[in-house]
Amino acid sequence: MPAIPSKPRVMISRALPEEVIARARSRADVDLHAGDKPLSKTELIARVKDREGLVCLITDTIDSSVFESCPGLKVVSNVAVGFNNIDVAAATKRGVVVTNTPDVLTETTADFAWTLLMATARRLVEADRYVRDGKFTQWEYMILLGGDVHDKTLGIIGFGRIGRAMARRALGFNMRVLYQDAVAADPATERELRATRTDTATLLRDSDFVSIHTPLLPDTRHLINAQSPHHEEDGLPRQCLPRSRGRRGGAGAGSEGRLDRGSRSRRLRGRAEGPSRPHGSFQRGARPAYRQRFLGYADQDGGPRRGQLSRGPRRTDSPHARQSGGPGEALGAG
């Protein structure tokens, strides 16, 4: 009869904070893969085959072949909120418990989404590149004008934990909040966040900024596309922050090619999104912390168009206020 191990045997598929590894080793026999790249499927199976537990990340695909090859596996713990890298049905069939880490990044994700919103409004990435390329030679009154965030309308598609965290941040900017969700928030929450539920078409038409926080499901994939309703007042669209998450959503709620075409046709002023693919796949040779586009703002020579945002009856922000988003501030970015 094989000896029963004194501690459960656990495989950790990627490096984690040292205190986490130390705690795991105090309770289990740990095999840690500390490499920079994920293990291949063959390598992963070889190292999990004799283990009862697996701590994995969203870069690891845990499908039926893993469960079939590792009959002793009892628990798979995903260090992520999303879990569509794991075949939960196959795990359930074999009696394997699957866990995730819900709600640990709600405020962090909202912080990052708000960062994207501010950077998009103030054209921060565009200005940063303008300075780094040596194009900024002097201060000019009308160069790289951005748009105000305060007193504008924020549309939130997906009013779960992260969507509501975004709404709380909007309070500090005195923003009107519209939201769309299959389930209405309770009246007390709507009053607290000064949020009004509406349909998607109205939200897209009336919002200055749209932030998307839906789970990535078949009916939310490419939710925002070239056919989406848009604001017709000045022919220019709002700014879109496609951050569809939940089950490892990435930016799938925004149809990338369609969003680009919307920008070129001046239906979308800008968009920003967190990376959902490896660095460099957005722009060859680049390693962006996030992606941001202002395709509708540039002249044919690629230079920033001056005074482009001074039109439209709803654009009441003064040139002096807007100038605070110009190249001078961009020097602090990066």
Buried (B, 14 or more C-beta within 10 A) or exposed (E): EEEEEEEBBBBBBBBBEEEEBEEBBEEBBBBBBEEEEBBEBEEBBEBBBEBBBBBBBBEBBBBEBBBEBBEEBBBBBBBBBBBBBBBEEBBEEEEBEBEBEEEEBBBEBBEBBBBBBBBBBBBBBBBBBBBBEEBBEEEEEBBBBBBBBEEBBBBBBBBBBBBBBBBBBBEEBEBBBBBBBEEEBEEEEBEBBEBBBBEBEBBBBBBBBBBBBBBBBEEBBBBBBBEBBBBEEEEBBBBBBBBBBBBBBBBBBBBBEBBBBBBEBBBBBBBBBBBBEEEEEBEEEEEEBBBBBBBBBBEEEEEBBEEBBEEEEEBEBEEEBBBEBBBBBBEEBE
